[in-house]
Amino acid sequence: MATVLDMSVLDFLSGDNVTINSTNGDHSGFIYQNQLPEKLIEQYEERIKELKEQIDYWKSRSQGIK
């Protein structure tokens, strides 16, 4: 498709950084790297923090029941 449209294959990818590396065509050394947008990482970190707080809350509640 890139040849037909006279474009680089990378032009089809989104604005995020994507690295694909395959050696010898057999995928034995396959590397795939995708750097997520900073905002998405912040959202994940916030969600992880909330889940940790919930875990601590439920641990304290379960200790009070024993």
Backbone as a ProteinNet text record, in pm:
[ID]
protein_1_A
[PRIMARY]
MATVLDMSVLDFLSGDNVTINSTNGDHSGFIYQNQLPEKLIEQYEERIKELKEQIDYWKSRSQGIK
[TERTIARY]
82.6	0	87.5	194.8	283.4	346.1	380.5	440.3	340.5	218	114.6	88.6	85.6	56.7	181.7	298.1	426.6	444.7	422.1	434.2	520.9	570.4	639.8	537.9	572.4	483.5	456.3	554.4	538.7	431.3	402.2	297.8	159.7	142.9	14	-9.1	97.7	87.3	43.1	-10.5	-55.4	64.3	36.5	141.8	224.4	181.3	256.5	381.7	481.5	606.3	590.4	612.9	601.3	730.5	790.3	910.7	883.3	909.9	893.6	1025	1080.2	1207.5	1196.7	1221	1216.6	1345.1	1412.4	1536.9	1512.9	1574.9	1569.4	1428.5	1331	1196.3	1125	1188.9	1124.6	1069.7	1079	1026.8	1093.2	1208.1	1276.8	1332.8	1364.2	1414.8	1316.9	1189.9	1084.5	1077.3	1080	1067.4	955.9	863.2	756	749.1	761.3	759.7	657.8	570.3	471.9	470.8	504.8	505.8	369.1	304.4	170.3	175.6	71.4	65.9	74.7	136.4	158.8	28.2	-77.4	-206.4	-261.7	-248.1	-296.6	-217.6	-88.5	-4.4	-47.4	-74	-119.9	-251.6	-342.7	-471	-451.1	-360.8	-331.6	-272.9	-179.8	-117.2	-219.8	-311.5	-416.9	-507.5	-542.5	-629.2	-559.8	-431.9	-355.8	-355	-337	-338.3	-474	-583.3	-717.8	-738.6	-693.1	-709.6	-628.9	-509.6	-428.3	-497.5	-560	-633.7	-751.5	-819.9	-931.7	-883.2	-770.8	-714.7	-682.9	-618.5	-586.2	-713.1	-815.8	-942.3	-1002	-1011.1	-1073.3	-987.9	-857.1	-770.7	-798.7	-809.8	-835	-972.4	-1070.4	-1206.7	-1207.5	-1133.8	-1132.1	-1059.4	-960.5	-890.2	-978.8	-1067.3	-1159	-1267.2	-1299.7	-1403.8	-1351.1	-1223.9	-1165.9	-1171.5
-117.8	0	124.9	120.2	236.7	265.4	161.4	180.2	243.2	195	248	395.1	432.1	570.2	656.4	594.5	665	731.8	651.9	698.5	601	645.1	556.7	475.4	354.7	271.7	340.9	412.3	481.6	589.7	642.4	744	688.4	557.4	495.8	480.8	486.6	469	599.4	587.3	706.2	790.3	900.1	989.4	933.1	824.3	762.6	696.3	679.1	617.6	466.1	405.6	260.8	209.1	106.2	43.9	-104.1	-153.8	-296.6	-345.4	-451.7	-504.9	-655.5	-713.5	-858.2	-902.2	-1001.1	-1049.5	-1178.6	-1194.1	-1314.4	-1353.3	-1267.5	-1297.3	-1404.5	-1459.9	-1568	-1521.1	-1393	-1330.9	-1383.6	-1450.7	-1498.9	-1383.3	-1273.5	-1156.1	-1041.9	-1071.2	-972.3	-872.8	-744.7	-637.4	-545.3	-515.3	-421.3	-321.3	-195	-90.3	14.7	45.5	149.9	242.6	366.5	462.3	528.4	511.6	565.3	715.9	785.9	929.9	957.4	1066.7	1103.2	1109.9	1163	1175	1037.5	941.3	806.4	741.8	763.1	710.3	770.7	900.9	967	908.2	879.3	819	680.1	600.8	468.2	478.2	571.7	588.4	628.9	717.9	761.1	643.4	563.7	447.2	345.4	323.5	231.3	281.1	411.5	470.9	447.5	470.4	448.9	302.9	211.5	68.7	27.4	82.9	53.6	104	222.2	276	185.3	134.2	42.8	-86.4	-137.1	-258.8	-235.8	-123.6	-91.1	-79.5	-16.5	-1.7	-139	-225.3	-356.2	-446	-430.5	-505.5	-462.4	-330.5	-281.4	-326.2	-327.2	-372.7	-521.9	-601	-744.7	-776.4	-697.6	-718.6	-683	-585.7	-546.4	-651.1	-730.9	-833.7	-956.6	-984.9	-1107	-1106.4
0	0	0	79.4	86.7	-48.7	-123.7	-255.1	-352.1	-348.6	-437.5	-409.5	-282	-243.7	-234.6	-261.1	-253.6	-117.6	-12.4	126	203.7	316.3	408	486.7	521.1	603.4	736.1	787.4	915	909.8	790.7	777.5	809.9	801.6	831.7	981.4	1056.8	1201.7	1266.1	1387.7	1460	1501.9	1567.8	1613.5	1726.9	1786.8	1895.9	1840	1924.3	1884.2	1882.2	1766.4	1753.1	1693.6	1754.7	1702.6	1684.6	1565.8	1539.1	1481.9	1538.6	1494	1489.5	1374.4	1359.1	1291.4	1348.6	1290.1	1214.9	1102.4	1019.2	977	994.3	950.1	1028.8	1131.6	1207.4	1341.5	1369.5	1491.3	1619.1	1606.5	1726.5	1808.2	1744.3	1814.4	1805.3	1813.3	1790.4	1904.9	1871.8	1970.2	1924.4	2013.9	1982.5	2096.3	2063.9	2165.6	2125.1	2215.9	2190.2	2309.9	2288.4	2397.9	2404.8	2518.1	2536.6	2561.6	2523.7	2550.8	2701.2	2735.7	2876.2	2955.4	2895	2963.1	2999.7	2910.8	2937.6	3050.7	3052.7	3160.6	3293.7	3295.8	3418.4	3466.2	3372.8	3409.8	3469.5	3411	3464.9	3605	3623.2	3753.7	3859	3823.9	3915.7	3951.5	3852	3876.6	3965.9	3943.9	4029	4172.5	4190.2	4324.4	4391.6	4317.1	4372.6	4412	4328.9	4358.8	4482	4495.6	4614.3	4740.8	4731.9	4845.9	4881.4	4780.3	4804.7	4869.3	4825	4884	5031	5060.5	5199.9	5284.4	5228.6	5300.6	5333	5232.2	5254.2	5343.2	5340.6	5432.3	5576.1	5596.8	5733.2	5780.3	5692.7	5728.4	5764.3	5688.3	5714.8	5845	5881.9	6008.6	6127.5	6109.9	6215.2	6239.2	6140.1	6151.6	6225.8	6213.2	6273.7	6421.6
[MASK]
++++++++++++++++++++++++++++++++++++++++++++++++++++++++++++++++++

